[in-house]
Amino acid sequence: MILELAIGDAYGAGFEYVEREIIHRYNNLNYRQYPKHLGTKPGMYTDDTQMSLGIAELILENKDWTDLNIANKFVEVFKRDEREGYAQGFYHFLRKIKSGEEFLEKINPTSEKSGAAMRAPVIGIFKDKKEVLEKAEIQAAITHNTKDGINAAKASALIPHFFIWENGKKKDLAKFIKSNVKGDWLNSWAGKVRSKGWMSVRAAITAIQETNSMADLLKKCISYTGDVDTVAAIALAGGKVCKEIKNDLPRGLYSNLEDGKYGRVYIEKIDKNLKEKLKNS
């Protein structure tokens, strides 16, 4: 799941907030240069994946799900592999702080943007729906302690949970989210996805419901324009565990994903360990 999330993030990064005509021309399932940060080369992932890895590692370490442990993990994954792609203010914040304690002391947790939702899909591996919702809210409130920020994270986490544990059909996904999280999840998304978290999640839900393969799902996410790397990250994490969606992503999207110390091979290891945790649930 994390591997496909990273592919969605890395592919989408090349199209974040670009003009629609560029998407029409280049949305062909080959990585592109991230237009905002020249240091983020084609195939490199951004904050969506890095923070998701932090959440995944915390799950695998079986540590208590506390604000401090989560904040420590966010600081750890950034400091060990500092990279662009974060919102500018949050990027500079992470560069200045030195610990989870300082993170919690100095963060302004009032954002309604997509940060809490983009890192939430992996929480969906838990069998207990109540636990999924509680863990999604706790991690969201650290940075996005707003109604919309928390609800977007809950909805994002429930997407993989629905397919893994509820044996859900994708046509029923929006109804399932609506029955568990407050928000306008039933109306199909169309048009540009702006920065609010609920927008990325609703666009991801629509894309999953309207496609039958991972390749079409990824292209659909990018076609919205706007914050498409986050839409693609959330959607591909869910699509990977949906039995109705065929994985026909080109091999190049896997082989050309960055493979440094915390790249493709490392992510595959995390995914393998998450699968083992699922088996033992």
GUFI-946399 format. One record per atom (N, C-alpha, C): residue in three letters; atom name; x negated, y, z. Coordinates in steps of 0.1 Angstrom, whole numbers, always signed. Each point is the difference from the previous one (the first is absolute). Layout:
REM residues N
  residu  atome   east  north     up
     ala     CA      X      Y      Z
...
END
This chain:
REM residues 281
  residu  atome   east  north     up
     met      N     -8    -12     +0
     met     CA     +8    +12     +0
     met      C     -9    +13     +0
     ile      N    -10     +0     +8
     ile     CA     -9    +12     +1
     ile      C     -7     +2    -13
     leu      N     -4    -11     -6
     leu     CA     -7     +1    -13
     leu      C     +8     +7    -11
     glu      N    +13     -4     -1
     glu     CA     +9     +6     -9
     glu      C     +3    +14     +4
     leu      N     +1     +3    +13
     leu     CA     +2    +14     +4
     leu      C    -12     +8     -4
     ala      N    -12     -5     +1
     ala     CA    -12     +7     -4
     ala      C     +0     +3    -15
     ile      N     +4    -10     -8
     ile     CA     +1     +2    -14
     ile      C    +10    +11     -4
     gly      N    +11     +0     +7
     gly     CA    +10    +10     -3
     gly      C     -5    +14     +4
     asp      N     -7     +1    +11
     asp     CA     -6    +12     +5
     asp      C    -11     +5    -10
     ala      N     -9     -9     -3
     ala     CA    -11     +4     -9
     ala      C     +4     +3    -14
     tyr      N    +10     -7     -5
     tyr     CA     +5     +3    -14
     tyr      C     +8    +13     +1
     gly      N     +8     +1    +10
     gly     CA     +9    +12     +1
     gly      C     -8    +13     +2
     ala      N    -12     -1     +7
     ala     CA     -8    +11     +3
     ala      C     -4     +8    -13
     gly      N     -1     -7    -11
     gly     CA     -4     +6    -13
     gly      C    +11     +8     -6
     phe      N    +12     -1     +6
     phe     CA    +12     +6     -6
     phe      C     +7    +10    +10
     glu      N     -6     +1    +12
     glu     CA     +7     +8    +11
     glu      C     +2    +15     -5
     tyr      N    +12     +4     -1
     tyr     CA     +4    +14     -3
     tyr      C     -6     +4    -14
     val      N     -2     -9     -9
     val     CA     -4     +5    -14
     val      C    +13     +3     -8
     glu      N     -2     +6    -11
     glu     CA    +11     +3     -9
     glu      C     +6    -13     -6
     arg      N    +13     +1     -2
     arg     CA     +7    -12     -5
     arg      C     -6     -5    -14
     glu      N     -4     +9     -8
     glu     CA     -6     -4    -13
     glu      C    -12     -9     +2
     ile      N     -8     +3    +10
     ile     CA    -12     -8     +3
     ile      C     +4    -15     +4
     ile      N    +11     +0     +8
     ile     CA     +5    -14     +4
     ile      C     +5     -7    -13
     his      N     +7     +7     -8
     his     CA     +5     -7    -12
     his      C    -11     -5     -9
     arg      N    -11     +7     +0
     arg     CA    -12     -4     -8
     arg      C     -8    -11     +6
     tyr      N     -2     +0    +13
     tyr     CA    -10     -8     +6
     tyr      C     +5    -10    +10
     asn      N    +13     -1     +2
     asn     CA     +5    -10    +10
     asn      C     +0    -14     -6
     asn      N    -12     -5     -2
     asn     CA     -2    -13     -7
     asn      C     -7    -11     +8
     leu      N     +0     +2    +13
     leu     CA     -6    -10     +9
     leu      C    -15     -1     +0
     asn      N     -6    +11     -3
     asn     CA    -15     +2     +1
     asn      C     -2    +11    +10
     tyr      N    -10     -2     +9
     tyr     CA     -3    +10    +10
     tyr      C     -5    +13     -7
     arg      N     +4    +12     +6
     arg     CA     -4    +13     -5
     arg      C     -7     +7    +11
     gln      N     -7    +11     -4
     gln     CA     -7     +9    +10
     gln      C    +11     +7     +8
     tyr      N     -2     +0    +13
     tyr     CA     +9     +8     +9
     tyr      C     -2    +15     -3
     pro      N    +10     +7     -4
     pro     CA     -1    +14     -5
     pro      C     -4    +10    +11
     lys      N     +3     -4    +13
     lys     CA     -2    +10    +11
     lys      C    -14     -1     +5
     his      N     -6    -12     +1
     his     CA    -13     -2     +6
     his      C     -9     -8    -10
     leu      N    -10     +7     -5
     leu     CA     -8     -7    -10
     leu      C     -9    -11     +6
     gly      N     -1     +1    +14
     gly     CA     -8    -10     +6
     gly      C     +8    -14     +1
     thr      N    +13     +1     -2
     thr     CA     +8    -12     +0
     thr      C     +0     -6    -14
     lys      N     -9     -9     -3
     lys     CA     -1     -5    -13
     lys      C    +11    -10     -4
     pro      N     +3     -3    -13
     pro     CA    +10     -9     -4
     pro      C     -2    -14     +8
     gly      N    +11     -4     +6
     gly     CA     +0    -13     +7
     gly      C     -3     +2    +15
     met      N     -2    +12     +4
     met     CA     -2     +2    +15
     met      C    +13     +3     +6
     tyr      N     +2     -6    +12
     tyr     CA    +13     +3     +7
     tyr      C     -2    +13     +9
     thr      N    +11     +4     +6
     thr     CA     +0    +12     +8
     thr      C     +5     -2    +14
     asp      N     +6    +10     +6
     asp     CA     +4     -1    +14
     asp      C    +11    -10     +2
     asp      N     +9     -2    -10
     asp     CA    +11    -10     +2
     asp      C     -6    -14     +4
     thr      N    -10     -4     -8
     thr     CA     -6    -13     +3
     thr      C     -9     +0    +12
     gln      N     -8    +10     +2
     gln     CA     -9     +1    +12
     gln      C     +8     -1    +13
     met      N    +11     +8     +1
     met     CA     +8     -1    +12
     met      C     +8    -13     +2
     ser      N     +4     -5    -12
     ser     CA     +7    -13     +1
     ser      C    -10    -11     +5
     leu      N    -13     +1     -4
     leu     CA    -10    -10     +5
     leu      C     -1     +2    +15
     gly      N     +1    +12     +5
     gly     CA     -1     +2    +14
     gly      C    +11     -7     +7
     ile      N    +12     +2     -5
     ile     CA    +12     -7     +6
     ile      C     -1    -15     -1
     ala      N     -5     -5    -11
     ala     CA     -1    -15     -2
     ala      C    -11     -5    +10
     glu      N    -11     +7     +1
     glu     CA    -10     -5    +10
     glu      C     +5     +0    +14
     leu      N     +7    +10     +4
     leu     CA     +6     +1    +13
     leu      C     +9    -12     +3
     ile      N     +8     -3    -10
     ile     CA     +9    -12     +1
     ile      C     -8    -13     +2
     leu      N    -11     -1     -8
     leu     CA     -8    -13     +0
     leu      C     -8     -1    +13
     glu      N     -3    +12     +6
     glu     CA     -8     +0    +13
     glu      C     +9     -3    +12
     asn      N    +13     +0     -2
     asn     CA     +9     -3    +11
     asn      C     -1     +9    +11
     lys      N     -4    +13     -2
     lys     CA     -1    +10    +10
     lys      C    +14     +5     +3
     asp      N     +2     +6    +12
     asp     CA    +12     +6     +4
     asp      C     +3    +11    -10
     trp      N    +13     +2     -3
     trp     CA     +5    +10    -10
     trp      C     +2    +13     +7
     thr      N    -11     +6     +4
     thr     CA     +1    +13     +7
     thr      C     -5    +11     -8
     asp      N     +4    +12     +3
     asp     CA     -5    +12     -7
     asp      C    -15     +1     -1
     leu      N     -6     -3    +11
     leu     CA    -15     +1     +1
     leu      C     -7    -10     -9
     asn      N     +5    -13     +0
     asn     CA     -6    -10     -8
     asn      C     +2     +3    -15
     ile      N    +12     +5     -4
     ile     CA     +3     +4    -14
     ile      C     -9    +11     -4
     ala      N     -1    +11     +9
     ala     CA     -8    +12     -4
     ala      C    -15     -4     -1
     asn      N     -4     -9     +9
     asn     CA    -14     -4     -1
     asn      C     -3     -7    -13
     lys      N    +10     -8     -5
     lys     CA     -2     -7    -13
     lys      C     +0     +9    -11
     phe      N     +9    +10     +0
     phe     CA     +0    +10    -11
     phe      C    -14     +7     -1
     val      N     -5     +4    +12
     val     CA    -13     +7     +0
     val      C    -11    -10     -5
     glu      N     +0    -12     +5
     glu     CA    -10    -10     -4
     glu      C     +0     -2    -15
     val      N    +11     -3     -6
     val     CA     +0     -3    -15
     val      C     -5    +12     -8
     phe      N     +3    +12     +5
     phe     CA     -4    +12     -8
     phe      C    -15     +2     +2
     lys      N     -5     -1    +12
     lys     CA    -14     +3     +3
     lys      C     -9    -10     -7
     arg      N     +4    -13     -1
     arg     CA     -9    -10     -5
     arg      C     -1     +1    -16
     asp      N    +10     +7     -6
     asp     CA     +1     +0    -14
     asp      C     +7    +13     -5
     glu      N     -7    +11     +4
     glu     CA     +7    +13     -2
     glu      C     +2     +3    -15
     arg      N    +12     +4     -4
     arg     CA     +4     +2    -14
     arg      C    +10    +10     -1
     glu      N     +1     +6    -12
     glu     CA    +10    +10     -3
     glu      C    +14     -7     -3
     gly      N    +10     +8     -2
     gly     CA    +13     -6     -3
     gly      C    +10     +3    +11
     tyr      N     -5     +4    +12
     tyr     CA     +9     +4    +10
     tyr      C     +5    +14     -3
     ala      N    +11     +4     +7
     ala     CA     +4    +14     -1
     ala      C    -11     +8     +6
     gln      N     -3    +12     -6
     gln     CA    -12     +8     +3
     gln      C     -1     +2    +15
     gly      N    +11     +5     +6
     gly     CA     -1     +3    +14
     gly      C     -3    -12     +9
     phe      N     +6    -11     -3
     phe     CA     -2    -13     +7
     phe      C    -14     -5     -2
     tyr      N     -5     +2    -12
     tyr     CA    -14     -5     -3
     tyr      C    -10     +8     +8
     his      N     +1    +13     +1
     his     CA     -9     +8     +8
     his      C     +2     -3    +15
     phe      N    +12     -3     +4
     phe     CA     +3     -4    +14
     phe      C     -8    -13     +3
     leu      N     +1    -10     -8
     leu     CA     -6    -12     +2
     leu      C    -16     +1     +0
     arg      N     -5     +9     -8
     arg     CA    -14     +2     +0
     arg      C     -5     +6    +13
     lys      N     +8     +8     +6
     lys     CA     -4     +8    +12
     lys      C     +1     -9    +13
     ile      N    +10     -8     +1
     ile     CA     +2     -7    +13
     ile      C     -9    -12     +1
     lys      N     -2     -5    +12
     lys     CA     -9    -11     +2
     lys      C     +6    -12     +7
     ser      N    +12     +0     +4
     ser     CA     +6    -11     +7
     ser      C    +15     +0     -1
     gly      N     +7    -11     +3
     gly     CA    +14     +0     +1
     gly      C     +6     +9    +10
     glu      N     -7     +1    +11
     glu     CA     +4    +10    +11
     glu      C     +1    +14     -6
     glu      N    -10     +4     -7
     glu     CA     -1    +13     -5
     glu      C    +11     +2    -11
     phe      N     +2    -11     -8
     phe     CA    +11     +0    -10
     phe      C    +13     +3     +6
     leu      N     +4     -7    +11
     leu     CA    +13     +2     +6
     leu      C     +1    +14     +7
     glu      N    -11     +5     +5
     glu     CA     +0    +13     +7
     glu      C     +2    +11    -10
     lys      N     -5     -1    -12
     lys     CA     -1    +11     -9
     lys      C    +10     +0    -12
     ile      N     +5    -12     -3
     ile     CA     +9     -2    -11
     ile      C    +13     +8     +2
     asn      N     +5     +6    -11
     asn     CA    +13     +6     +0
     asn      C    +10     -9     -7
     pro      N     +8     -8     +8
     pro     CA     +7    -11     -6
     pro      C    +14     +3     -5
     thr      N     +1    +11     -8
     thr     CA    +13     +4     -5
     thr      C     +2     -1    -15
     ser      N     -8     -8     -6
     ser     CA     +1     -1    -15
     ser      C    +12     -8     -4
     glu      N     +6     +3    -11
     glu     CA    +11     -8     -6
     glu      C     -5     -6    -13
     lys      N    -13     +1     -3
     lys     CA     -5     -5    -12
     lys      C     -2    -16     +0
     ser      N     -7     -5    -10
     ser     CA     +1    -15     -2
     ser      C    -11     -8     +8
     gly      N     -8     +7     +8
     gly     CA    -11     -8     +6
     gly      C     +4    -11     +8
     ala      N    +10     +1     +8
     ala     CA     +5    -11     +9
     ala      C     +6    -11     -8
     ala      N     +7     +3    -11
     ala     CA     +7    -10     -8
     ala      C    -10     -8     -8
     met      N    -10     +7     -5
     met     CA    -10     -7     -9
     met      C     -8    -11     +6
     arg      N     -2     +1    +13
     arg     CA     -8    -10     +8
     arg      C     +9    -10     +7
     ala      N    +13     +1     -2
     ala     CA     +9     -9     +8
     ala      C     +4    -13     -6
     pro      N     -2     -3    -13
     pro     CA     +5    -12     -6
     pro      C     -5    -13     +7
     val      N    -13     +0     +4
     val     CA     -6    -12     +6
     val      C     +7     -4    +13
     ile      N     +7    +10     +7
     ile     CA     +7     -3    +12
     ile      C    +12    -10     -3
     gly      N     +4     +0    -12
     gly     CA    +11     -9     -4
     gly      C     -3    -15     +1
     ile      N    -12     -4     +3
     ile     CA     -3    -14     +1
     ile      C     +5     -6    +13
     phe      N     +4     +9    +10
     phe     CA     +6     -6    +12
     phe      C    +14     -5     -2
     lys      N     +2    -11     +6
     lys     CA    +13     -7     -2
     lys      C    +12     +7     +7
     asp      N     -3     +6    +11
     asp     CA    +11     +6     +8
     asp      C     +2    +14     -6
     lys      N    +12     +2     -5
     lys     CA     +3    +14     -6
     lys      C     -1    +11    +10
     lys      N     +4     -3    +12
     lys     CA     -1    +10    +11
     lys      C    -14     +4     +2
     glu      N     -9    -10     +0
     glu     CA    -14     +3     +2
     glu      C     -6     +8    -12
     val      N     +4     -3    -12
     val     CA     -4     +8    -12
     val      C     +4    +15     +2
     leu      N    +12     +2     +4
     leu     CA     +5    +14     +1
     leu      C     -7     +7    +11
     glu      N     -2     -7    +11
     glu     CA     -7     +6    +12
     glu      C    -15     +4     -4
     lys      N     -7    -10     -6
     lys     CA    -14     +3     -3
     lys      C     -1    +11    -11
     ala      N     +9     +0    -10
     ala     CA     +0    +10    -10
     ala      C     +2    +14     +6
     glu      N     +9     +1    +10
     glu     CA     +3    +13     +6
     glu      C    -12     +4     +9
     ile      N     -6     -9     +7
     ile     CA    -11     +4     +9
     ile      C    -12     +6     -8
     gln      N     -3     -7    -11
     gln     CA    -12     +5     -8
     gln      C     +4    +12     -7
     ala      N    +13     +2     -4
     ala     CA     +4    +12     -7
     ala      C     +0    +12     +9
     ala      N     +4     -1    +12
     ala     CA     +2    +11     +9
     ala      C    -14     +6     +4
     ile      N    -11     -7     -2
     ile     CA    -13     +6     +3
     ile      C     -3    +11     -9
     thr      N     +4     +0    -13
     thr     CA     -3    +10     -9
     thr      C    +13     +7     -7
     his      N    +11     -8     +1
     his     CA    +12     +5     -7
     his      C    +12     -2    +10
     asn      N     +0     +7    +11
     asn     CA    +10     -1    +10
     asn      C    +12     +9     -3
     thr      N     +6     -3    -11
     thr     CA    +12     +6     -5
     thr      C    +10    -10     -4
     lys      N    +12     +4     -1
     lys     CA    +11    -10     -4
     lys      C     -3     -6    -13
     asp      N     -3     +8    -10
     asp     CA     -2     -5    -14
     asp      C    -13     -8     -1
     gly      N    -10     +5     +7
     gly     CA    -13     -7     +0
     gly      C     +1    -14     +6
     ile      N     +7     -1    +11
     ile     CA     +1    -13     +6
     ile      C     +9     -9     -8
     asn      N    +11     +5     -5
     asn     CA    +10     -8     -7
     asn      C     -7     -5    -13
     ala      N     -8     +8     -7
     ala     CA     -7     -4    -12
     ala      C     -9    -12     +3
     ala      N     -7     +1    +11
     ala     CA     -9    -11     +4
     ala      C     +7    -13     +3
     lys      N    +11     +1     +7
     lys     CA     +9    -12     +3
     lys      C     +4     -6    -13
     ala      N     +6     +8     -9
     ala     CA     +5     -5    -13
     ala      C    -11     -7     -8
     ser      N    -12     +6     +0
     ser     CA    -11     -5     -7
     ser      C     -4    -14     +5
     ala      N     -1     -1    +13
     ala     CA     -3    -13     +7
     ala      C    +10    -11     -3
     leu      N    +12     +4     -1
     leu     CA    +11    -10     -2
     leu      C     +1     -6    -14
     ile      N     -7     +7     -9
     ile     CA     +1     -5    -14
     ile      C     -7    -14     -1
     pro      N    -13     -2     +4
     pro     CA     -5    -13     +0
     pro      C     +7    -10     +9
     his      N     +4     +5    +12
     his     CA     +7     -8    +10
     his      C    +12     -7     -6
     phe      N     +7     +8     -8
     phe     CA    +13     -4     -6
     phe      C     -3    -12    -10
     phe      N    -11     +1     -7
     phe     CA     -3    -11    -10
     phe      C     -6    -12     +7
     ile      N     -8     +2    +10
     ile     CA     -8    -11     +7
     ile      C    +10     -8     +9
     trp      N     +7     +8     +9
     trp     CA     +7     -7    +11
     trp      C    +15     -1     -2
     glu      N     +6     +9     -8
     glu     CA    +15     +0     -2
     glu      C     +3     -8    -13
     asn      N    -10     -4     -8
     asn     CA     +2     -6    -13
     asn      C     +9     +8     -8
     gly      N     -2    +13     +0
     gly     CA     +9    +10     -7
     gly      C     -2     +0    -15
     lys      N    +12     +4     -6
     lys     CA     +0     +2    -14
     lys      C     -2    +15     -3
     lys      N     -8     +3    -10
     lys     CA     -4    +14     -2
     lys      C    +12     +9     -2
     lys      N    +11     -5     -6
     lys     CA    +12     +8     -2
     lys      C     +6     +5    +13
     asp      N     -3     -7    +11
     asp     CA     +5     +3    +13
     asp      C     -9     +8     +9
     leu      N    -12     +3     -5
     leu     CA    -10     +7     +8
     leu      C     +5    +13     +6
     ala      N     +5     +9     -9
     ala     CA     +4    +13     +5
     ala      C    +11     -1    +11
     lys      N     +9    -10     -2
     lys     CA    +11     -2    +10
     lys      C     -6     -5    +13
     phe      N    -10     -8     +0
     phe     CA     -7     -5    +12
     phe      C     -6    +11     +7
     ile      N     -8     +9     -7
     ile     CA     -6    +11     +6
     ile      C    +10     +9     +6
     lys      N    +11     +3     -7
     lys     CA    +10     +9     +5
     lys      C     +6     -5    +13
     ser      N     +2    -13     +1
     ser     CA     +6     -6    +12
     ser      C     -9     +0    +12
     asn      N    -12     +3     -2
     asn     CA    -10     +0    +11
     asn      C     -7    +13     +3
     val      N     +0    +10    -10
     val     CA     -7    +12     +2
     val      C     +9    +11     -5
     lys      N     +2    +11     +7
     lys     CA     +8    +11     -4
     lys      C     -7     +7    -12
     gly      N     +8     +4     -9
     gly     CA     -5     +7    -12
     gly      C     +7     -3    -13
     asp      N     -3     +7    -10
     asp     CA     +7     -2    -13
     asp      C     -8     -9     -8
     trp      N     +2    -13     +2
     trp     CA     -8    -11     -7
     trp      C     +8     -6    -11
     leu      N    +13     +2     -1
     leu     CA     +8     -7    -10
     leu      C     -1     +6    -14
     asn      N     -2    +13     -1
     asn     CA     +0     +7    -13
     asn      C    -13     -3     -7
     ser      N     +0     -3    -13
     ser     CA    -12     -3     -7
     ser      C     -8    +13     -2
     trp      N    -13     -2     +0
     trp     CA     -9    +12     -1
     trp      C     -2     +3    -15
     ala      N     -1    +13     -3
     ala     CA     -3     +4    -14
     ala      C     -8    +13     +1
     gly      N    -10     +2     -8
     gly     CA     -7    +13     -1
     gly      C    -12     +0     +9
     lys      N     -6    +11     +1
     lys     CA    -13     +2     +7
     lys      C     +1     -3    +15
     val      N    -10     -7     +5
     val     CA     -1     -4    +14
     val      C     -9    +11     +7
     arg      N     +5     +7     +9
     arg     CA     -8    +10     +7
     arg      C     -5     -6    +13
     ser      N     -5     +9     +9
     ser     CA     -9     -5    +11
     ser      C     +8     -7    +11
     lys      N    +13     +2     +2
     lys     CA     +7     -6    +11
     lys      C     +0    -15     +0
     gly      N     -2     -6    +11
     gly     CA     -2    -15     +1
     gly      C    +12     -7     -5
     trp      N    +12     +5     +3
     trp     CA    +12     -8     -4
     trp      C     +2     +0    -15
     met      N     -6    +10     -7
     met     CA     +1     +0    -14
     met      C     -8    -11     -6
     ser      N    -13     -2     +5
     ser     CA     -8    -11     -5
     ser      C     +7    -14     +2
     val      N     +5     -1    +12
     val     CA     +7    -13     +3
     val      C    +12     -3     -8
     arg      N     +8    +11     -2
     arg     CA    +12     -2     -8
     arg      C     -3     -3    -14
     ala      N    -11     +6     -6
     ala     CA     -4     -2    -13
     ala      C     -5    -15     -1
     ala      N     -7     -4    +10
     ala     CA     -6    -14     +0
     ala      C    +12    -10     +0
     ile      N    +10     +2     +8
     ile     CA    +11     -9     +0
     ile      C     +7     +0    -13
     thr      N     +2    +11     -7
     thr     CA     +6     +0    -13
     thr      C     -8     -8    -10
     ala      N    -13     +3     +0
     ala     CA     -9     -7     -9
     ala      C     +1    -15     +1
     ile      N     +0     -5    +13
     ile     CA     +0    -14     +2
     ile      C    +13     -6     -5
     gln      N    +11     +7     +3
     gln     CA    +13     -5     -4
     gln      C     +2     +0    -15
     glu      N     -7     +9     -7
     glu     CA     +2     +1    -15
     glu      C    -10     -7     -9
     thr      N     -9     -7     +6
     thr     CA    -10     -7     -8
     thr      C     -1    -15     +5
     asn      N     -6     -8     -9
     asn     CA     -2    -14     +2
     asn      C    -14     -5     +0
     ser      N     -9     +9     -2
     ser     CA    -14     -5     -1
     ser      C     -9    +11     +7
     met      N    -12     -4     +5
     met     CA     -8    +10     +6
     met      C     -6    +10     -9
     ala      N     -2     -4    -13
     ala     CA     -5    +10     -9
     ala      C    +10    +11     -3
     asp      N    +13     -4     -2
     asp     CA    +10     +9     -2
     asp      C     +3     +9    +12
     leu      N     -1     -7    +12
     leu     CA     +2     +7    +12
     leu      C    -11    +12     +2
     leu      N    -12     -3     -3
     leu     CA    -11    +10     +1
     leu      C     +2    +11    -10
     lys      N     +4     -3    -12
     lys     CA     +2    +10    -10
     lys      C    +12     +9     +4
     lys      N    +10     -7     +5
     lys     CA    +12     +8     +4
     lys      C     -3    +10    +11
     cys      N     -8     -5    +10
     cys     CA     -4     +9    +11
     cys      C     -7    +13     -6
     ile      N     -9     -2     -9
     ile     CA     -8    +11     -5
     ile      C     +9     +9     -9
     ser      N    +10     -5     -6
     ser     CA     +9     +8     -9
     ser      C     +8    +11     +7
     tyr      N     +1     -2    +13
     tyr     CA     +8    +11     +7
     tyr      C     -7    +13     +0
     thr      N    -13     +0     +0
     thr     CA     -9    +12     +2
     thr      C     +0     +4    +14
     gly      N    -10     +8     +4
     gly     CA     -1     +5    +14
     gly      C     -9     -9     +8
     asp      N     +4     -3    +12
     asp     CA     -8     -8    +10
     asp      C     +0    -15     -3
     val      N     -4     -3    -12
     val     CA     +3    -14     -5
     val      C    -10    -10     +6
     asp      N    -11     +4     +5
     asp     CA     -9    -11     +6
     asp      C     +6     -6    +12
     thr      N     +7     +9     +8
     thr     CA     +7     -5    +12
     thr      C    +12     -9     -4
     val      N     +8     +4    -10
     val     CA    +11     -8     -5
     val      C     -5    -13     -4
     ala      N    -11     -1     -8
     ala     CA     -5    -12     -5
     ala      C     -5     -9    +11
     ala      N     -7     +6    +10
     ala     CA     -5     -8    +11
     ala      C    +11     -7     +7
     ile      N    +10     +7     +4
     ile     CA    +11     -5     +7
     ile      C     +8    -11     -8
     ala      N     +2     +3    -13
     ala     CA     +8     -9     -8
     ala      C     -8    -13     -3
     leu      N    -13     +1     -3
     leu     CA     -7    -12     -4
     leu      C     -2     -9    +12
     ala      N     -1     +6    +12
     ala     CA     +0     -8    +12
     ala      C    +12     -9     +2
     gly      N    +12     +7     -3
     gly     CA    +12     -7     +0
     gly      C     +2    -10    -11
     gly      N     -3     +5    -12
     gly     CA     +1     -9    -12
     gly      C     -8    -13     +1
     lys      N    -11     +1     +6
     lys     CA     -9    -12     +2
     lys      C     +7    -11     +7
     val      N     +8     +3    +10
     val     CA     +7    -10     +8
     val      C    +14     -3     -4
     cys      N     +5     +6    -11
     cys     CA    +13     -2     -5
     cys      C     +0    -11    -11
     lys      N     +8    -11     +3
     lys     CA     +0    -12     -9
     lys      C     +5     +3    -14
     glu      N     +8    +11     -1
     glu     CA     +6     +3    -13
     glu      C     -9     +8     -9
     ile      N    -12     +5     +5
     ile     CA     -9     +8     -8
     ile      C    -12     -8     -3
     lys      N     -2     -2    -13
     lys     CA    -12     -7     -5
     lys      C    -12     +8     +1
     asn      N    -11     -6     +4
     asn     CA    -13     +7     +1
     asn      C     -7     -1    -14
     asp      N     +2    +10     -8
     asp     CA     -7     +0    -13
     asp      C    -10    +12     -1
     leu      N     -5     +5    +11
     leu     CA     -9    +10     +0
     leu      C    -13     -4     -8
     pro      N     -5     +8     -9
     pro     CA    -12     -3     -8
     pro      C    -12     -3    +10
     arg      N     -8    -10     -4
     arg     CA    -11     -4     +8
     arg      C     -9    +12     +3
     gly      N     -1     +9    -10
     gly     CA     -9    +11     +1
     gly      C     +3     +9    +12
     leu      N    +13     +0     +4
     leu     CA     +4     +8    +12
     leu      C     -6     -6    +13
     tyr      N     -2    -13     -1
     tyr     CA     -6     -7    +12
     tyr      C    -15     +1     -1
     ser      N     -6     -3    -12
     ser     CA    -15     -1     -1
     ser      C     -6    +14     +1
     asn      N     +7    +10     -5
     asn     CA     -5    +14     +0
     asn      C     +3     +8    +12
     leu      N     +7     -6    +10
     leu     CA     +3     +6    +13
     leu      C    -14     +1     +7
     glu      N     -2    +11     +6
     glu     CA    -13     +2     +7
     glu      C     -4    -12     +9
     asp      N    -13     -3     +0
     asp     CA     -4    -11     +8
     asp      C    -13     +2     +8
     gly      N     +1    +12     +7
     gly     CA    -11     +2    +10
     gly      C     +3     -7    +12
     lys      N     -6     +4    +11
     lys     CA     +1     -7    +13
     lys      C    +14     -2     +4
     tyr      N     +9     +9     -2
     tyr     CA    +14     -1     +4
     tyr      C     +9     +0    -13
     gly      N     -5     -6    -11
     gly     CA     +7     +0    -12
     gly      C     +8    -13     -2
     arg      N     +0     -5    -12
     arg     CA     +9    -11     -4
     arg      C     -3    -13     +8
     val      N    -12     -4     +1
     val     CA     -3    -12     +8
     val      C     +4     +1    +14
     tyr      N     -2    +11     +6
     tyr     CA     +4     +3    +14
     tyr      C    +15     -1     +1
     ile      N     +7     +7     -9
     ile     CA    +14     +0     +1
     ile      C     +6    -14     -2
     glu      N     -6     -8     -9
     glu     CA     +5    -13     -2
     glu      C     -1     -8    +13
     lys      N    -11     +2     +7
     lys     CA     -2     -7    +13
     lys      C    +11     +4    +10
     ile      N     +3    +13     +0
     ile     CA    +11     +5     +9
     ile      C    +13     -6     -4
     asp      N     +3     -1    -13
     asp     CA    +12     -6     -4
     asp      C     +1    -15     +4
     lys      N    -11     -7     -2
     lys     CA     -1    -14     +4
     lys      C     +3     -2    +15
     asn      N     -5     +9     +8
     asn     CA     +2     -1    +14
     asn      C    +14     +3     +4
     leu      N     +6    +10     -7
     leu     CA    +14     +3     +2
     leu      C     +9    -12     -3
     lys      N     -3     -7    -11
     lys     CA     +8    -12     -4
     lys      C     -1    -10    +11
     glu      N    -12     -2     +5
     glu     CA     -1    -10    +11
     glu      C     +8     +4    +12
     lys      N     +1    +13     +3
     lys     CA     +8     +5    +11
     lys      C    +15     -3     -3
     leu      N     +4     +2    -12
     leu     CA    +14     -3     -4
     leu      C     +3    -14     +2
     lys      N     -9     -9     -4
     lys     CA     +2    -15     +2
     lys      C     +2     -4    +14
     asn      N     -6     +8     +9
     asn     CA     +0     -4    +14
     asn      C    +11     +8     +8
     ser      N     +8     +7     -8
     ser     CA    +10     +8     +7
     ser      C    +12     -9     +5
END
